Amino acid sequence: MMNSETRAQVEARLKRIAGQVGGLQRMVEEDRYCVDIVMQISAARAALAKVSQLVLDAHIHTCVADAFDSGDAAGREEKIAELIRVFDKNCRC
């Protein structure tokens, strides 16, 4: 589980991203210049990537570390398989 500091960082970033997405919706409604919209989409994607990084870091330092510290081989393998599935879905190889 995330510690309170990480949770606060994630929540704050997600609120900012929600504002960015709302701004994007307004830009589309106002028929703003396409390149400006694409640039804002890129910024929102980068912000989401940072949130993902924070959550993954917390997961590795808590859930994954706990699974390895527990001595439970099945639990370790489950956490490894989870991470492989996540990276496999996100891999642009």
C-alpha positions as CSV (number, residue, x, y, z in Angstrom):
1,M,0.0,0.0,0.0
2,M,1.1,3.6,-0.6
3,N,2.4,5.6,2.3
4,S,0.5,8.8,3.0
5,E,3.1,11.1,1.3
6,T,3.0,9.1,-2.0
7,R,-0.8,8.9,-1.8
8,A,-1.0,12.7,-1.4
9,Q,1.4,13.2,-4.4
10,V,-0.7,10.8,-6.5
11,E,-4.0,12.5,-5.6
12,A,-2.6,16.0,-6.3
13,R,-1.3,14.9,-9.7
14,L,-4.6,13.2,-10.6
15,K,-6.5,16.3,-9.7
16,R,-4.2,18.4,-11.9
17,I,-4.7,15.8,-14.7
18,A,-8.4,16.0,-14.3
19,G,-8.2,19.7,-14.8
20,Q,-6.0,19.2,-17.9
21,V,-8.6,16.8,-19.4
22,G,-11.3,19.3,-18.6
23,G,-9.3,21.9,-20.4
24,L,-8.9,19.6,-23.4
25,Q,-12.6,19.1,-23.6
26,R,-13.1,22.9,-23.6
27,M,-10.5,23.3,-26.3
28,V,-12.3,20.8,-28.5
29,E,-15.7,22.4,-27.8
30,E,-14.1,25.8,-28.7
31,D,-12.7,24.4,-31.9
32,R,-9.2,25.4,-30.9
33,Y,-6.1,24.8,-33.1
34,C,-5.5,21.1,-33.5
35,V,-1.8,21.2,-32.7
36,D,-2.5,23.0,-29.5
37,I,-4.9,20.2,-28.5
38,V,-2.3,17.6,-29.4
39,M,0.3,19.3,-27.3
40,Q,-2.0,19.4,-24.3
41,I,-2.8,15.7,-24.8
42,S,0.9,15.0,-24.8
43,A,1.3,16.9,-21.5
44,A,-1.6,15.0,-20.0
45,R,-0.1,11.7,-21.1
46,A,3.3,12.7,-19.6
47,A,1.5,13.6,-16.3
48,L,-0.2,10.2,-16.3
49,A,3.1,8.5,-16.9
50,K,4.5,10.2,-13.8
51,V,1.5,9.0,-11.7
52,S,2.1,5.5,-13.0
53,Q,5.7,5.7,-12.0
54,L,4.9,6.8,-8.5
55,V,2.3,4.1,-8.1
56,L,4.7,1.4,-9.5
57,D,7.5,2.6,-7.2
58,A,5.2,2.3,-4.2
59,H,4.0,-1.1,-5.3
60,I,7.6,-2.4,-5.7
61,H,8.6,-1.0,-2.3
62,T,5.6,-2.4,-0.5
63,C,3.7,-5.3,-2.1
64,V,6.5,-6.8,-4.1
65,A,9.0,-6.3,-1.2
66,D,6.6,-7.9,1.2
67,A,6.1,-10.9,-1.1
68,F,9.9,-11.4,-1.3
69,D,10.4,-10.9,2.4
70,S,7.6,-13.4,3.3
71,G,9.5,-16.4,1.9
72,D,6.3,-17.5,0.1
73,A,7.6,-18.7,-3.3
74,A,4.1,-18.7,-4.8
75,G,3.5,-15.1,-3.7
76,R,6.8,-14.0,-5.2
77,E,6.0,-15.6,-8.5
78,E,2.6,-14.0,-8.5
79,K,4.1,-10.5,-8.0
80,I,6.7,-11.2,-10.7
81,A,3.9,-12.4,-13.1
82,E,1.9,-9.3,-12.4
83,L,4.7,-7.0,-13.2
84,I,5.5,-8.9,-16.4
85,R,1.9,-8.6,-17.5
86,V,1.9,-4.8,-16.8
87,F,5.2,-4.3,-18.7
88,D,4.1,-6.6,-21.5
89,K,0.9,-4.5,-22.1
90,N,2.9,-1.3,-22.1
91,C,5.9,-2.4,-24.1
92,R,6.3,-0.7,-27.4
93,C,9.0,-3.1,-28.5
